[in-house]
Amino acid sequence: MAKTQLNVRVDEDTARAARERALERGMSVNRYIEELVRQDTGEAGHTFVEAAADFMKQYESVFAEEFGTAREGRTQSPRERRGEGKSLSR
């Protein structure tokens, strides 16, 4: 996506806070402001869900190996795998 320059004026306390927060998060002030606007417009939530879904697809086999495979439409709990009773989850 093409970038557009946007100039804004804020008081010094706001500018300082933006710089500090961006630094804490390891990102530029531009990226920090962009993230805030995306969150405000709801795009960040959608982006997070997409990233989480991609992560789960990428590591699905690791999770299946670690936590067991689906059985009867659900996954065994760690207690079930140890023989300590049935899970209440479905």
C-alpha atoms as an extended CHARMM CRD file, in Angstrom:
* protein
*
        90  EXT
         1         1  MET       CA              0.0000000000        0.0000000000        0.0000000000  PROA      1               0.0000000000
         2         2  ALA       CA              1.3160000000        3.4570000000       -0.8570000000  PROA      2               0.0000000000
         3         3  LYS       CA              2.2060000000        5.7180000000        2.0460000000  PROA      3               0.0000000000
         4         4  THR       CA              0.9140000000        9.2570000000        2.4580000000  PROA      4               0.0000000000
         5         5  GLN       CA              2.6110000000       11.8470000000        4.5910000000  PROA      5               0.0000000000
         6         6  LEU       CA              0.4360000000       13.3090000000        7.3160000000  PROA      6               0.0000000000
         7         7  ASN       CA              1.6360000000       16.2190000000        9.4370000000  PROA      7               0.0000000000
         8         8  VAL       CA              0.0760000000       16.7220000000       12.8490000000  PROA      8               0.0000000000
         9         9  ARG       CA              0.7400000000       19.0990000000       15.7070000000  PROA      9               0.0000000000
        10        10  VAL       CA              0.5570000000       17.8900000000       19.2970000000  PROA      10              0.0000000000
        11        11  ASP       CA              1.7030000000       19.3260000000       22.6150000000  PROA      11              0.0000000000
        12        12  GLU       CA              5.1610000000       18.3540000000       23.8820000000  PROA      12              0.0000000000
        13        13  ASP       CA              3.8070000000       15.9480000000       26.5220000000  PROA      13              0.0000000000
        14        14  THR       CA              1.8580000000       14.0300000000       23.8860000000  PROA      14              0.0000000000
        15        15  ALA       CA              4.8800000000       13.9320000000       21.5740000000  PROA      15              0.0000000000
        16        16  ARG       CA              7.1000000000       12.6980000000       24.4190000000  PROA      16              0.0000000000
        17        17  ALA       CA              4.5770000000       10.0140000000       25.3720000000  PROA      17              0.0000000000
        18        18  ALA       CA              4.3320000000        8.8440000000       21.7490000000  PROA      18              0.0000000000
        19        19  ARG       CA              8.1270000000        8.6040000000       21.4690000000  PROA      19              0.0000000000
        20        20  GLU       CA              8.3930000000        6.7080000000       24.7620000000  PROA      20              0.0000000000
        21        21  ARG       CA              5.6140000000        4.2480000000       23.9390000000  PROA      21              0.0000000000
        22        22  ALA       CA              7.0080000000        3.6040000000       20.4740000000  PROA      22              0.0000000000
        23        23  LEU       CA             10.4630000000        2.9870000000       21.9340000000  PROA      23              0.0000000000
        24        24  GLU       CA              9.0270000000        0.6120000000       24.5600000000  PROA      24              0.0000000000
        25        25  ARG       CA              7.3710000000       -1.3680000000       21.7730000000  PROA      25              0.0000000000
        26        26  GLY       CA             10.4490000000       -1.3350000000       19.5550000000  PROA      26              0.0000000000
        27        27  MET       CA              8.8290000000        0.5680000000       16.7170000000  PROA      27              0.0000000000
        28        28  SER       CA              9.0100000000        3.9610000000       15.0890000000  PROA      28              0.0000000000
        29        29  VAL       CA              6.6770000000        6.7600000000       16.1250000000  PROA      29              0.0000000000
        30        30  ASN       CA              5.1240000000        6.5780000000       12.6580000000  PROA      30              0.0000000000
        31        31  ARG       CA              4.3910000000        2.8620000000       13.0920000000  PROA      31              0.0000000000
        32        32  TYR       CA              3.0690000000        3.4430000000       16.6160000000  PROA      32              0.0000000000
        33        33  ILE       CA              0.6230000000        6.1260000000       15.4390000000  PROA      33              0.0000000000
        34        34  GLU       CA             -0.3990000000        3.9330000000       12.5030000000  PROA      34              0.0000000000
        35        35  GLU       CA             -1.1150000000        1.0520000000       14.9070000000  PROA      35              0.0000000000
        36        36  LEU       CA             -3.2180000000        3.3150000000       17.1390000000  PROA      36              0.0000000000
        37        37  VAL       CA             -5.3420000000        4.4250000000       14.2010000000  PROA      37              0.0000000000
        38        38  ARG       CA             -5.7660000000        0.8150000000       13.0340000000  PROA      38              0.0000000000
        39        39  GLN       CA             -6.8600000000       -0.2160000000       16.5210000000  PROA      39              0.0000000000
        40        40  ASP       CA             -9.3230000000        2.6510000000       16.6260000000  PROA      40              0.0000000000
        41        41  THR       CA            -10.8130000000        1.6300000000       13.2950000000  PROA      41              0.0000000000
        42        42  GLY       CA            -10.9310000000       -2.0640000000       14.1980000000  PROA      42              0.0000000000
        43        43  GLU       CA             -8.4200000000       -3.1980000000       11.6000000000  PROA      43              0.0000000000
        44        44  ALA       CA             -5.9300000000       -4.3760000000       14.2200000000  PROA      44              0.0000000000
        45        45  GLY       CA             -8.3690000000       -6.9260000000       15.6240000000  PROA      45              0.0000000000
        46        46  HSD       CA             -8.9520000000       -8.3730000000       12.1860000000  PROA      46              0.0000000000
        47        47  THR       CA             -5.2110000000       -8.4160000000       11.4960000000  PROA      47              0.0000000000
        48        48  PHE       CA             -4.5800000000      -10.1740000000       14.8230000000  PROA      48              0.0000000000
        49        49  VAL       CA             -7.1560000000      -12.8640000000       14.0810000000  PROA      49              0.0000000000
        50        50  GLU       CA             -5.6350000000      -13.4750000000       10.6440000000  PROA      50              0.0000000000
        51        51  ALA       CA             -2.1330000000      -13.6950000000       12.1290000000  PROA      51              0.0000000000
        52        52  ALA       CA             -3.3340000000      -16.0810000000       14.8490000000  PROA      52              0.0000000000
        53        53  ALA       CA             -5.0260000000      -18.2970000000       12.2600000000  PROA      53              0.0000000000
        54        54  ASP       CA             -1.8610000000      -18.3670000000       10.1470000000  PROA      54              0.0000000000
        55        55  PHE       CA              0.1730000000      -19.2410000000       13.2520000000  PROA      55              0.0000000000
        56        56  MET       CA             -2.1660000000      -22.0990000000       14.1360000000  PROA      56              0.0000000000
        57        57  LYS       CA             -2.0110000000      -23.4840000000       10.5900000000  PROA      57              0.0000000000
        58        58  GLN       CA              1.7730000000      -23.2920000000       10.5950000000  PROA      58              0.0000000000
        59        59  TYR       CA              2.1580000000      -25.0520000000       13.9570000000  PROA      59              0.0000000000
        60        60  GLU       CA             -0.9010000000      -27.3410000000       13.8330000000  PROA      60              0.0000000000
        61        61  SER       CA              1.2040000000      -30.5170000000       13.7690000000  PROA      61              0.0000000000
        62        62  VAL       CA              3.2620000000      -29.3460000000       16.7540000000  PROA      62              0.0000000000
        63        63  PHE       CA              0.1190000000      -28.6960000000       18.7970000000  PROA      63              0.0000000000
        64        64  ALA       CA             -1.3990000000      -32.0220000000       17.7250000000  PROA      64              0.0000000000
        65        65  GLU       CA              1.7360000000      -33.8580000000       18.8000000000  PROA      65              0.0000000000
        66        66  GLU       CA              1.9710000000      -32.0270000000       22.1130000000  PROA      66              0.0000000000
        67        67  PHE       CA             -1.6990000000      -32.0600000000       23.0970000000  PROA      67              0.0000000000
        68        68  GLY       CA             -3.0280000000      -35.1540000000       21.3130000000  PROA      68              0.0000000000
        69        69  THR       CA             -5.1000000000      -35.6150000000       18.2160000000  PROA      69              0.0000000000
        70        70  ALA       CA             -8.8130000000      -35.0050000000       17.8770000000  PROA      70              0.0000000000
        71        71  ARG       CA            -10.9950000000      -37.9110000000       18.9880000000  PROA      71              0.0000000000
        72        72  GLU       CA            -14.7510000000      -37.9270000000       18.7140000000  PROA      72              0.0000000000
        73        73  GLY       CA            -14.7060000000      -34.3100000000       17.5930000000  PROA      73              0.0000000000
        74        74  ARG       CA            -12.5310000000      -33.0770000000       20.4370000000  PROA      74              0.0000000000
        75        75  THR       CA             -9.0000000000      -33.1970000000       21.7980000000  PROA      75              0.0000000000
        76        76  GLN       CA             -8.0230000000      -35.0990000000       24.9290000000  PROA      76              0.0000000000
        77        77  SER       CA             -7.0760000000      -32.9920000000       27.8940000000  PROA      77              0.0000000000
        78        78  PRO       CA             -3.6880000000      -33.5610000000       29.5780000000  PROA      78              0.0000000000
        79        79  ARG       CA             -5.5690000000      -35.2540000000       32.4530000000  PROA      79              0.0000000000
        80        80  GLU       CA             -7.2470000000      -37.6650000000       30.0420000000  PROA      80              0.0000000000
        81        81  ARG       CA             -3.9220000000      -38.5440000000       28.4370000000  PROA      81              0.0000000000
        82        82  ARG       CA             -2.5540000000      -39.3760000000       31.9000000000  PROA      82              0.0000000000
        83        83  GLY       CA             -5.6290000000      -41.5390000000       32.6170000000  PROA      83              0.0000000000
        84        84  GLU       CA             -6.9990000000      -39.1980000000       35.2920000000  PROA      84              0.0000000000
        85        85  GLY       CA            -10.5580000000      -38.9590000000       34.0330000000  PROA      85              0.0000000000
        86        86  LYS       CA            -12.5880000000      -37.4430000000       31.2720000000  PROA      86              0.0000000000
        87        87  SER       CA            -12.5100000000      -33.8310000000       30.2240000000  PROA      87              0.0000000000
        88        88  LEU       CA            -15.7070000000      -31.8160000000       30.3590000000  PROA      88              0.0000000000
        89        89  SER       CA            -14.7950000000      -29.8950000000       27.1880000000  PROA      89              0.0000000000
        90        90  ARG       CA            -16.0740000000      -30.7690000000       23.7410000000  PROA      90              0.0000000000
